[in-house]
Structures are given as C-alpha cells and as structure tokens.
Amino acid sequence: MARRGDAIYRRNRTWWLDFVHRGDRHVVRIGSNINRTVAKEIAQVERARILRGEAGIGKKQKDITFAAAKALFLAWVDTNKRPNTARSYRECLLRLEESFAGKRLSELTPFLVERHKHARVKGGALVAPNREIAVLKALFNRCLEWKKYEGENPVSEVKLLREPMGRLRYLEPEEEEKLLEAAREPLRTLILLGINTGLRLRAEALTLQRSDVDLNRGLLTVQAAYGKSGESRTVNMNMVMRNALRALFERTKGPYVFCNRDGKPFGSIRNAFNRARKKAGLGDDVTPHTLRHTFASRLAMVGEGLRTVQELGGWKTLDLVQRYSHLSPSHKAQAVERISRENFEANSPTPLTTPVKGAATA
C-alpha cells in the first residue's frame, strides 16, 4: 500500500490518485505497470485537469450570437413591455447591432461596449448611449437567466454617461403663435394638444382614438398601454382644445384622432414638426417635447402647485416636476418689481415706517 500523504497509492499493480478538494473527494485511476515517479507525474496532470474543470477552464460554456440573443430578447420585450417601450428597445438594439453584429456574446467585452459608447458620443448623441447600454445590460441578464449564456455581463463594468441637464425650453406666447401659423392640420391641432394637455405626442397623442375623447364633458383618456406610468389617466380639456378637436373631427374620419387619409395613425410627426419650426423661425432646441414643457411651465407660472402639475401631466413622482417650479424671465421681472419700496408700502399691511415693537423711540 502507498503512503496516504502522497495522495497516490498502488493496489494490485494499479496506481490511484486520491485527494480531497473543497470537501469533494476525487479518486482517479493513474495506470498499471509504472513506477512511482511516473505515477506522481501523471497524478499531477490529473489533479490539474480536475481543478481546471471545477474552475470552468476547458469547459465549453453556453454561448449564442448577438443576433440570436436579440431575437430572444425582443420576443420577451413584446410580451412583457408596453408597445412604446418595445419600440424604444428596438431602436436601441438597431444601434447596438451596428457595433456587435456577427459577434457572440462571449466576444463582447467592457472595452467593446466602451468603444460603442465613445462612437455614439463622437457622432453627437449625448443621452441615447445610456439607453442603449441599459438595454444591452438587460439583454445579457435575460440570457443569463434563461441559461442561454454562461459568463460575465460585460456591461456591469461600464459606467453611464453623465447626462447634461441643459436649459428647460418652453414656448413664449408669441413663439406659440408663430408655430401654429406655420403648421398645417392635423399638426396644428397636435401642437395645441401638447400645449393645452401636456400629452406626450408620440406615445399618448398619436395613439388616441375617438372613443377616448369626450367633447361634451371635456375629458380625454390615455389608455394604460400607452401611458408612460403604465396606468390609464383622464385628462381635462379647456375650451381651446375642445373646439380644435371638434373642428378636426368634422374634417376627418376613422377610429384614430390623428390619422392619414387611409385612417391609419401617424407613426411620427417629427419631420412635419421640424418643417413648421423652421418656417416659424424657431431654433432646433424646440422639439415636440417642448410642448409638454410649455404645458407644465405655464401651470407653474399661474401658481398651480407641483402636485397638481404632476397629476395633470401624468408624472409618477414629484422629482421630475421640480424642474417646472421656475418662472419665465418676464414673470420673474414682474415679481421683483412688486417688491420695490413703493409697491411694497402700497400693498403691505405693515408699512415699512411702522416702529418695531420694543424698540426705543426718539
């Protein structure tokens, strides 16, 4: 019998490797009719092979191509996400495919993801790369969960870009007038809808159906499938909006409020909006989302509380509404003017010349 301390022993001319690693015992046949020196050398090789296998070295790991992962992920997205979210995911994946087409998931490294991010920023995108990285990270997590891929998620080591806050752009009344004059129907009514109801044009306004609009009561309903919060909400309409929609309904037919001649809803109004914006002489900082900023800013300017702004605009938390607590420059000027000495004395219940209680008199 061999000595146990060597982790090898001979039984009936056959050498065996016998050792314990991390609580597991391994017994391996070395060979017959060999001397102890050769047996030890073979035992070292066998031990190393076992340890490599436990560490995953030499083991063939599950791996799929980016294209296959994208197809699986999109099937999951279509089932579990709202239509507008799914559309956004598809756009991100198209951009990611430009960098990772033809590669397997195991070939995607943090360096390659960083290179994709750098290329997008160099191309002028400042916010979109963060959305794309988030989608790529979700794709890896799903594939790991589904046992389609074994390995690390390379996106976990990639930091998101710091997104610039920028200036909150909203329309002054004269700018609104110029934009409306430059817009043709139904874009003109869409612009009014954004300014007077705060609806997100692409996700909420373009998906509106006539059955969602109650002109008599002045209410319209955003269905849960299209609301960003995933919940349906009822939005009040003022008379400007009710009259504009009533006129639009007299000219158009079909189930959708904003549709083409075939009755199909518009997929996007960005090109038409940009033509109207340029015709109105407005800068490229004015976008369709500027209309929603205008709605919220004007509510704040007339003194509505942030909670009211949140409910009317359909924001889920107050954090995103805080930015609308500002006032327009002209409104600020009026506020500062009201604290001038003459105006303050005329409107204050306690004149500035009233002695302070307890103060000594001359």
FINU-729626 format. One record per residue (C-alpha): chain; y, z, x; residue in three letters. Coordinates in pm, 1 decimal. Each point is the difference from the previous one (the first is absolute). Example, Ala and Ser with C-alpha at 12.3 -4.5 7.8 and 13.67 -1.06 7.14 Angstrom:
<sites>
+---+----------+----------+----------+-----+
: c :    north :       up :     east :   r :
+---+----------+----------+----------+-----+
: A :   -450.0 :    780.0 :   1230.0 : ala :
: A :    344.0 :    -66.0 :    137.0 : ser :
+---+----------+----------+----------+-----+
</sites>
This chain:
<sites>
+---+----------+----------+----------+-----+
: c :    north :       up :     east :   r :
+---+----------+----------+----------+-----+
: A :      0.0 :      0.0 :      0.0 : met :
: A :    352.3 :    -69.6 :    118.6 : ala :
: A :    284.1 :    242.9 :     38.4 : arg :
: A :    212.9 :     27.1 :   -317.4 : arg :
: A :    321.1 :     33.6 :    198.3 : gly :
: A :    -27.2 :   -362.5 :    108.0 : asp :
: A :     -4.1 :   -110.5 :   -368.7 : ala :
: A :   -295.9 :   -224.2 :     87.2 : ile :
: A :   -369.3 :     81.1 :      8.2 : tyr :
: A :   -335.8 :   -173.4 :     38.3 : arg :
: A :   -288.2 :     20.7 :   -239.5 : arg :
: A :   -322.1 :   -194.2 :     58.7 : asn :
: A :    165.1 :   -228.6 :    259.2 : arg :
: A :    291.9 :    -74.4 :   -239.4 : thr :
: A :    354.0 :    115.4 :     73.6 : trp :
: A :    227.2 :    123.2 :   -280.7 : trp :
: A :    369.4 :     72.3 :    -27.7 : leu :
: A :     73.9 :    310.5 :   -204.4 : asp :
: A :    356.4 :    126.9 :    -46.1 : phe :
: A :    231.9 :    150.4 :   -261.8 : val :
: A :    350.5 :   -137.7 :    -67.3 : his :
: A :    237.3 :    148.3 :   -258.7 : arg :
: A :   -286.7 :    179.1 :   -169.4 : gly :
: A :   -223.0 :   -307.5 :    -26.3 : asp :
: A :   -321.2 :    -21.5 :    201.6 : arg :
: A :    -87.9 :   -335.8 :    155.8 : his :
: A :   -354.7 :    -75.6 :    125.8 : val :
: A :    -41.5 :   -341.1 :    163.8 : val :
: A :   -305.9 :   -155.9 :    167.4 : arg :
: A :     90.2 :   -100.6 :    357.8 : ile :
: A :   -313.5 :   -179.2 :    117.6 : gly :
: A :   -342.9 :     39.7 :    161.2 : ser :
: A :   -135.5 :    -30.7 :    354.8 : asn :
: A :    341.2 :     53.4 :    165.7 : ile :
: A :    113.6 :    267.7 :    240.8 : asn :
: A :    247.8 :    274.2 :    -75.0 : arg :
: A :    293.4 :   -168.8 :    175.1 : thr :
: A :    -32.4 :   -316.3 :   -207.7 : val :
: A :    -48.5 :    208.3 :   -314.5 : ala :
: A :    325.4 :    186.3 :     66.3 : lys :
: A :    191.5 :   -324.4 :     50.5 : glu :
: A :   -135.0 :   -142.8 :   -325.0 : ile :
: A :     74.3 :    329.3 :   -176.8 : ala :
: A :    365.8 :    -20.4 :    106.7 : gln :
: A :     25.3 :   -349.8 :   -144.3 : val :
: A :   -163.7 :    106.9 :   -326.8 : glu :
: A :    222.2 :    307.4 :    -32.6 : arg :
: A :    312.3 :   -212.2 :     54.3 : ala :
: A :   -120.4 :   -251.7 :   -257.7 : arg :
: A :    -48.5 :    274.5 :   -259.5 : ile :
: A :    342.0 :    151.0 :     68.0 : leu :
: A :    169.1 :   -340.3 :    -27.1 : arg :
: A :   -168.7 :    -61.0 :   -333.3 : gly :
: A :    121.5 :    332.6 :   -137.7 : glu :
: A :    355.8 :    -79.9 :    107.5 : ala :
: A :    -19.6 :   -339.2 :   -166.5 : gly :
: A :    -11.6 :   -184.0 :    333.6 : ile :
: A :   -219.3 :   -303.3 :    -23.4 : gly :
: A :    -44.0 :     50.8 :   -372.5 : lys :
: A :    101.0 :   -298.4 :   -208.9 : lys :
: A :    274.4 :    117.4 :   -232.2 : gln :
: A :     82.9 :   -143.7 :   -338.6 : lys :
: A :    284.2 :   -248.2 :     19.6 : asp :
: A :    147.7 :   -276.6 :   -216.3 : ile :
: A :    268.4 :   -263.3 :     38.3 : thr :
: A :    356.9 :     56.1 :   -112.8 : phe :
: A :    -47.2 :   -275.4 :   -260.2 : ala :
: A :   -305.1 :    175.8 :   -148.8 : ala :
: A :    177.6 :    335.8 :      1.3 : ala :
: A :    301.9 :   -158.2 :   -168.4 : lys :
: A :   -217.8 :   -145.2 :   -279.7 : ala :
: A :   -171.8 :    334.9 :    -62.6 : leu :
: A :    328.9 :    187.3 :      9.3 : phe :
: A :    175.2 :   -238.4 :   -241.4 : leu :
: A :   -286.4 :     34.5 :   -249.2 : ala :
: A :     53.8 :    376.5 :     12.0 : trp :
: A :    377.7 :    -38.7 :    -30.5 : val :
: A :    -27.7 :   -225.8 :   -307.5 : asp :
: A :   -217.7 :    262.6 :   -168.9 : thr :
: A :    186.8 :    315.1 :     97.8 : asn :
: A :    366.2 :    -96.6 :     39.4 : lys :
: A :    266.7 :   -120.6 :   -240.1 : arg :
: A :     68.2 :   -377.5 :     -4.6 : pro :
: A :    330.7 :     26.4 :    186.4 : asn :
: A :   -150.2 :    226.6 :    264.1 : thr :
: A :   -289.0 :   -242.2 :     42.9 : ala :
: A :    245.9 :   -286.0 :     46.0 : arg :
: A :    184.2 :    197.9 :    267.2 : ser :
: A :   -329.2 :     72.6 :    180.2 : tyr :
: A :    -87.9 :   -369.4 :     -1.6 : arg :
: A :    332.9 :    -89.0 :    158.5 : glu :
: A :    -53.7 :    259.2 :    274.2 : cys :
: A :   -353.2 :   -125.5 :     67.6 : leu :
: A :    124.4 :   -357.0 :     33.7 : leu :
: A :    237.8 :    115.7 :    273.2 : arg :
: A :   -274.5 :    202.3 :    168.8 : leu :
: A :   -231.6 :   -300.0 :    -13.3 : glu :
: A :    247.9 :   -195.8 :    211.3 : glu :
: A :    -67.8 :    244.9 :    284.0 : ser :
: A :   -365.1 :     92.3 :    -54.0 : phe :
: A :   -172.2 :   -306.2 :   -146.2 : ala :
: A :   -332.8 :    -74.2 :    170.0 : gly :
: A :    -35.1 :    351.8 :    142.1 : lys :
: A :   -251.5 :    270.2 :    -82.4 : arg :
: A :    121.4 :    348.4 :    -94.2 : leu :
: A :   -140.7 :    136.1 :    327.7 : ser :
: A :    231.9 :   -236.0 :    188.9 : glu :
: A :    315.0 :    140.5 :   -161.1 : leu :
: A :    151.9 :    251.7 :    240.7 : thr :
: A :    317.0 :    211.4 :    -23.7 : pro :
: A :    156.1 :   -240.6 :    250.9 : phe :
: A :    -63.7 :   -301.4 :   -225.2 : leu :
: A :    142.7 :    183.3 :   -301.3 : val :
: A :    307.0 :     92.3 :    205.1 : glu :
: A :     33.3 :   -364.6 :    104.1 : arg :
: A :     -7.8 :   -105.7 :   -366.5 : his :
: A :    270.9 :    255.4 :    -77.8 : lys :
: A :    213.5 :   -120.6 :    291.8 : his :
: A :    -32.0 :   -365.0 :   -106.0 : ala :
: A :    107.7 :     81.8 :   -355.5 : arg :
: A :    303.0 :    197.9 :    115.9 : val :
: A :     94.7 :   -278.1 :    241.7 : lys :
: A :    -18.7 :   -237.6 :   -296.4 : gly :
: A :    260.0 :    206.1 :   -186.7 : gly :
: A :   -218.1 :    222.2 :   -220.5 : ala :
: A :     99.4 :    366.8 :     10.5 : leu :
: A :   -185.5 :    160.4 :   -290.2 : val :
: A :   -289.0 :   -239.3 :    -71.9 : ala :
: A :   -195.0 :     88.7 :    320.1 : pro :
: A :    -36.6 :    358.4 :   -122.6 : asn :
: A :   -147.4 :   -120.8 :   -329.1 : arg :
: A :   -240.6 :   -230.0 :    183.6 : glu :
: A :   -115.5 :    274.4 :    236.4 : ile :
: A :    -59.2 :    233.2 :   -295.5 : ala :
: A :   -212.2 :   -266.1 :   -173.2 : val :
: A :   -199.1 :    -65.7 :    319.2 : leu :
: A :    -66.6 :    372.1 :     38.7 : lys :
: A :   -123.5 :     17.2 :   -360.5 : ala :
: A :   -226.6 :   -301.3 :     60.9 : leu :
: A :   -165.8 :    172.2 :    296.8 : phe :
: A :    -41.7 :    325.7 :   -193.1 : asn :
: A :   -169.2 :   -178.6 :   -289.4 : arg :
: A :   -237.9 :   -187.8 :    232.5 : cys :
: A :    -89.9 :    326.4 :    175.2 : leu :
: A :    -60.6 :    163.8 :   -336.5 : glu :
: A :   -219.3 :   -289.7 :   -115.2 : trp :
: A :   -204.2 :      9.4 :    325.5 : lys :
: A :     98.2 :   -358.8 :     76.6 : lys :
: A :    157.0 :     96.5 :    330.9 : tyr :
: A :    -78.0 :    264.5 :    260.7 : glu :
: A :    268.6 :     91.6 :    245.7 : gly :
: A :    352.1 :    133.6 :     22.0 : glu :
: A :    290.1 :    -95.7 :   -222.0 : asn :
: A :    238.1 :   -157.9 :    256.0 : pro :
: A :    297.0 :     34.7 :   -233.9 : val :
: A :    -17.0 :    380.7 :     20.5 : ser :
: A :    159.1 :    -19.3 :    344.8 : glu :
: A :    283.2 :   -232.9 :   -105.4 : val :
: A :    334.3 :    153.9 :    -93.5 : lys :
: A :    205.1 :   -141.1 :   -284.8 : leu :
: A :    345.4 :   -139.6 :     62.2 : leu :
: A :    298.2 :    211.2 :    -85.0 : arg :
: A :    145.9 :   -169.7 :   -305.4 : glu :
: A :    376.8 :    -41.2 :     -2.5 : pro :
: A :    176.5 :    155.1 :   -296.7 : met :
: A :    278.8 :   -257.2 :     -2.4 : gly :
: A :    287.1 :    -15.1 :   -244.5 : arg :
: A :    -88.3 :     40.2 :   -364.1 : leu :
: A :    127.0 :   -323.6 :   -153.5 : arg :
: A :    112.2 :    -14.2 :   -360.5 : tyr :
: A :    224.4 :   -236.7 :   -191.7 : leu :
: A :    362.6 :     66.5 :    -79.0 : glu :
: A :    104.2 :   -118.1 :   -351.0 : pro :
: A :    174.3 :   -311.1 :    137.2 : glu :
: A :   -308.6 :    -89.6 :    204.0 : glu :
: A :   -216.5 :     33.5 :   -310.0 : glu :
: A :    231.9 :   -234.5 :   -188.4 : glu :
: A :    -19.2 :   -264.9 :    274.0 : lys :
: A :   -380.0 :     22.6 :     16.8 : leu :
: A :    -37.7 :    -34.1 :   -377.3 : leu :
: A :    229.9 :   -302.7 :     -3.2 : glu :
: A :   -208.6 :   -167.9 :    271.0 : ala :
: A :   -336.3 :     69.7 :   -167.3 : ala :
: A :   -169.3 :   -218.5 :   -257.0 : arg :
: A :   -230.7 :    127.2 :   -270.9 : glu :
: A :   -239.0 :    172.2 :     -0.6 : pro :
: A :    112.0 :    133.4 :    341.3 : leu :
: A :    327.3 :    120.2 :   -151.3 : arg :
: A :   -182.0 :    219.0 :   -252.3 : thr :
: A :   -230.9 :    125.5 :    275.6 : leu :
: A :    303.7 :    106.9 :    203.8 : ile :
: A :    141.1 :    182.2 :   -301.5 : leu :
: A :   -336.0 :    167.5 :    -52.4 : leu :
: A :     -7.7 :    128.4 :    357.4 : gly :
: A :    354.2 :    134.2 :    -14.4 : ile :
: A :    -23.8 :    154.2 :   -347.7 : asn :
: A :   -354.8 :    139.6 :      1.1 : thr :
: A :    -93.1 :     39.8 :    366.6 : gly :
: A :   -332.2 :   -182.7 :    -42.0 : leu :
: A :   -169.0 :   -127.9 :    314.5 : arg :
: A :     35.9 :   -373.2 :    -56.3 : leu :
: A :   -322.6 :   -132.5 :    148.7 : arg :
: A :   -237.5 :    276.2 :   -106.8 : ala :
: A :    148.7 :    114.7 :   -328.9 : glu :
: A :    243.1 :   -258.8 :   -137.4 : ala :
: A :   -196.7 :   -320.8 :     61.7 : leu :
: A :   -310.5 :    154.9 :   -158.9 : thr :
: A :    180.7 :    104.3 :   -320.7 : leu :
: A :   -139.6 :   -138.6 :   -323.3 : gln :
: A :    188.7 :    -34.1 :   -325.6 : arg :
: A :   -221.6 :    264.9 :   -151.3 : ser :
: A :    141.8 :    243.4 :    258.1 : asp :
: A :    355.6 :    -48.9 :   -130.7 : val :
: A :    136.0 :    168.9 :   -314.4 : asp :
: A :    348.0 :   -143.5 :    -56.8 : leu :
: A :     56.3 :    195.9 :   -320.7 : asn :
: A :    -44.7 :    339.1 :    166.0 : arg :
: A :    130.5 :   -114.4 :    336.1 : gly :
: A :   -314.9 :     87.3 :    194.8 : leu :
: A :   -230.7 :   -182.0 :    236.0 : leu :
: A :   -331.5 :    117.4 :    143.9 : thr :
: A :   -121.3 :    -42.8 :    357.1 : val :
: A :   -378.9 :     -4.6 :    -13.8 : gln :
: A :   -190.9 :    233.1 :    234.3 : ala :
: A :   -169.4 :   -294.2 :    174.3 : ala :
: A :    337.2 :   -119.0 :    130.6 : tyr :
: A :    191.5 :    325.5 :     49.1 : gly :
: A :     15.2 :    114.0 :    361.4 : lys :
: A :    -91.8 :    356.5 :    -95.8 : ser :
: A :   -307.9 :   -123.6 :   -185.4 : gly :
: A :    134.1 :    135.3 :   -328.6 : glu :
: A :    157.2 :   -176.2 :   -296.1 : ser :
: A :    357.2 :     87.2 :    -83.6 : arg :
: A :    253.2 :    -79.1 :   -271.3 : thr :
: A :    342.8 :   -127.4 :    106.2 : val :
: A :    316.6 :     10.0 :   -210.7 : asn :
: A :    212.3 :   -313.6 :    -31.4 : met :
: A :    375.3 :     -8.0 :    -50.4 : asn :
: A :    167.8 :   -253.6 :   -230.1 : met :
: A :     70.2 :   -241.5 :    286.9 : val :
: A :   -369.8 :    -21.6 :     73.1 : met :
: A :   -109.1 :    -18.4 :   -363.2 : arg :
: A :    238.9 :   -287.1 :    -71.2 : asn :
: A :   -109.0 :   -188.7 :    313.9 : ala :
: A :   -370.7 :     29.1 :    -86.6 : leu :
: A :     60.2 :    -93.2 :   -362.4 : arg :
: A :    174.1 :   -319.2 :    111.5 : ala :
: A :   -279.4 :    -76.1 :    247.0 : leu :
: A :   -268.9 :     43.3 :   -266.9 : phe :
: A :    175.3 :   -256.6 :   -219.0 : glu :
: A :    -29.0 :   -260.3 :    275.2 : arg :
: A :   -349.6 :     65.9 :    134.2 : thr :
: A :   -352.0 :     40.8 :   -132.4 : lys :
: A :   -321.6 :    150.3 :    129.0 : gly :
: A :   -140.3 :    348.2 :     51.3 : pro :
: A :    200.1 :     70.6 :    317.7 : tyr :
: A :    369.8 :     84.1 :      1.0 : val :
: A :     71.1 :   -203.2 :    314.9 : phe :
: A :   -211.7 :   -311.3 :     17.6 : cys :
: A :      9.5 :   -369.3 :     86.5 : asn :
: A :    -26.7 :   -287.0 :   -247.1 : arg :
: A :   -378.0 :     40.7 :    -16.5 : asp :
: A :     35.3 :    361.6 :   -108.1 : gly :
: A :   -135.9 :    133.4 :    330.6 : lys :
: A :    184.5 :    289.1 :    165.9 : pro :
: A :    202.8 :    -64.8 :    313.6 : phe :
: A :   -173.6 :    115.9 :    317.8 : gly :
: A :    324.1 :     49.4 :    193.2 : ser :
: A :    373.7 :    -48.2 :    -44.5 : ile :
: A :    101.6 :     45.4 :    364.2 : arg :
: A :     89.5 :   -366.5 :     64.6 : asn :
: A :    202.7 :    -30.8 :   -320.9 : ala :
: A :    168.9 :    332.8 :     73.2 : phe :
: A :     95.2 :   -108.1 :    352.6 : asn :
: A :    153.3 :   -323.7 :   -129.8 : arg :
: A :    211.6 :    195.8 :   -249.2 : ala :
: A :     95.2 :    256.2 :    265.4 : arg :
: A :    121.8 :   -267.4 :    240.1 : lys :
: A :    189.8 :   -178.1 :   -276.9 : lys :
: A :    169.8 :    331.5 :    -85.9 : ala :
: A :    102.5 :     46.6 :    362.8 : gly :
: A :   -205.4 :    318.0 :     48.5 : leu :
: A :   -169.3 :     90.5 :    327.8 : gly :
: A :   -372.1 :     -0.5 :     68.1 : asp :
: A :      2.0 :    381.3 :    -24.2 : asp :
: A :      1.7 :    -53.8 :   -378.0 : val :
: A :   -361.8 :    -27.9 :   -118.2 : thr :
: A :   -172.5 :     33.1 :   -337.2 : pro :
: A :    -55.6 :    369.5 :     80.2 : his :
: A :    378.6 :     41.8 :     32.8 : thr :
: A :     13.1 :    -14.4 :   -379.4 : leu :
: A :   -214.1 :    313.9 :    -23.3 : arg :
: A :    224.3 :    171.4 :    256.1 : his :
: A :    299.4 :    -99.1 :   -212.4 : thr :
: A :   -153.9 :    152.5 :   -312.2 : phe :
: A :    -69.8 :    334.5 :    169.5 : ala :
: A :    330.2 :     12.5 :    187.8 : ser :
: A :    202.0 :    -59.2 :   -315.3 : arg :
: A :   -186.1 :    275.6 :   -180.7 : leu :
: A :     91.9 :    237.5 :    282.4 : ala :
: A :    361.2 :   -121.4 :     -2.5 : met :
: A :     47.8 :     81.2 :   -368.9 : val :
: A :   -128.7 :    351.5 :     60.0 : gly :
: A :   -365.1 :    -18.8 :   -111.3 : glu :
: A :   -223.4 :    254.6 :    171.4 : gly :
: A :   -264.9 :   -105.2 :    248.1 : leu :
: A :   -277.1 :    108.3 :   -235.6 : arg :
: A :    132.0 :   -241.1 :   -263.0 : thr :
: A :     23.1 :   -278.5 :    258.6 : val :
: A :   -359.0 :     71.7 :    101.5 : gln :
: A :   -131.7 :    -18.8 :   -356.3 : glu :
: A :    194.8 :   -313.4 :    -94.5 : leu :
: A :    -98.7 :   -182.8 :    318.2 : gly :
: A :   -363.0 :    107.1 :      0.9 : gly :
: A :     -1.4 :    172.2 :    340.4 : trp :
: A :   -287.8 :    241.3 :     46.5 : lys :
: A :    189.8 :    251.7 :    214.3 : thr :
: A :    360.1 :    100.5 :     52.0 : leu :
: A :    -18.9 :    -75.9 :    372.4 : asp :
: A :     59.7 :   -371.7 :    -55.0 : leu :
: A :    285.8 :     70.3 :   -240.9 : val :
: A :    203.2 :    213.1 :    240.9 : gln :
: A :    142.3 :   -313.0 :    162.9 : arg :
: A :    171.5 :    -90.0 :   -327.6 : tyr :
: A :    204.6 :    320.0 :     -7.9 : ser :
: A :    276.5 :   -180.0 :    189.7 : his :
: A :    300.7 :   -155.0 :   -170.9 : leu :
: A :    169.7 :   -333.1 :     53.1 : ser :
: A :    296.9 :    -12.3 :    242.9 : pro :
: A :    245.9 :    -53.6 :   -285.4 : ser :
: A :   -145.8 :    292.8 :   -191.7 : his :
: A :     27.1 :    220.5 :    308.4 : lys :
: A :    364.2 :    -98.0 :     42.6 : ala :
: A :     74.1 :    104.3 :   -356.3 : gln :
: A :   -176.5 :    331.2 :     53.1 : ala :
: A :    198.6 :     77.3 :    315.4 : val :
: A :    323.1 :    -95.4 :   -175.4 : glu :
: A :    -69.5 :    252.8 :   -275.3 : arg :
: A :     13.3 :    290.4 :    247.5 : ile :
: A :    350.5 :    -83.5 :    117.9 : ser :
: A :    241.4 :    291.3 :    -47.8 : arg :
: A :    185.4 :   -154.4 :   -296.4 : glu :
: A :   -313.8 :    -92.0 :   -192.7 : asn :
: A :   -173.6 :    328.3 :     86.1 : phe :
: A :    293.7 :    212.1 :   -118.9 : glu :
: A :     31.0 :   -202.9 :   -319.2 : ala :
: A :   -369.0 :     33.3 :    -90.7 : asn :
: A :   -100.3 :    334.4 :    154.0 : ser :
: A :    -11.0 :    305.9 :   -227.9 : pro :
: A :    111.6 :    207.9 :    301.9 : thr :
: A :    317.3 :   -139.0 :    163.3 : pro :
: A :     12.5 :     -3.3 :    376.1 : leu :
: A :    304.4 :    231.4 :     -8.1 : thr :
: A :   -186.3 :    279.6 :   -184.9 : thr :
: A :    -14.7 :    303.8 :    228.7 : pro :
: A :   -340.8 :    114.4 :    114.1 : val :
: A :   -106.2 :    324.1 :   -167.3 : lys :
: A :     56.3 :    296.8 :    226.9 : gly :
: A :    235.1 :   -183.1 :    232.5 : ala :
: A :    329.7 :    162.3 :     98.6 : ala :
: A :    312.2 :   -132.6 :   -174.7 : thr :
: A :    338.6 :    -51.6 :    162.5 : ala :
+---+----------+----------+----------+-----+
</sites>
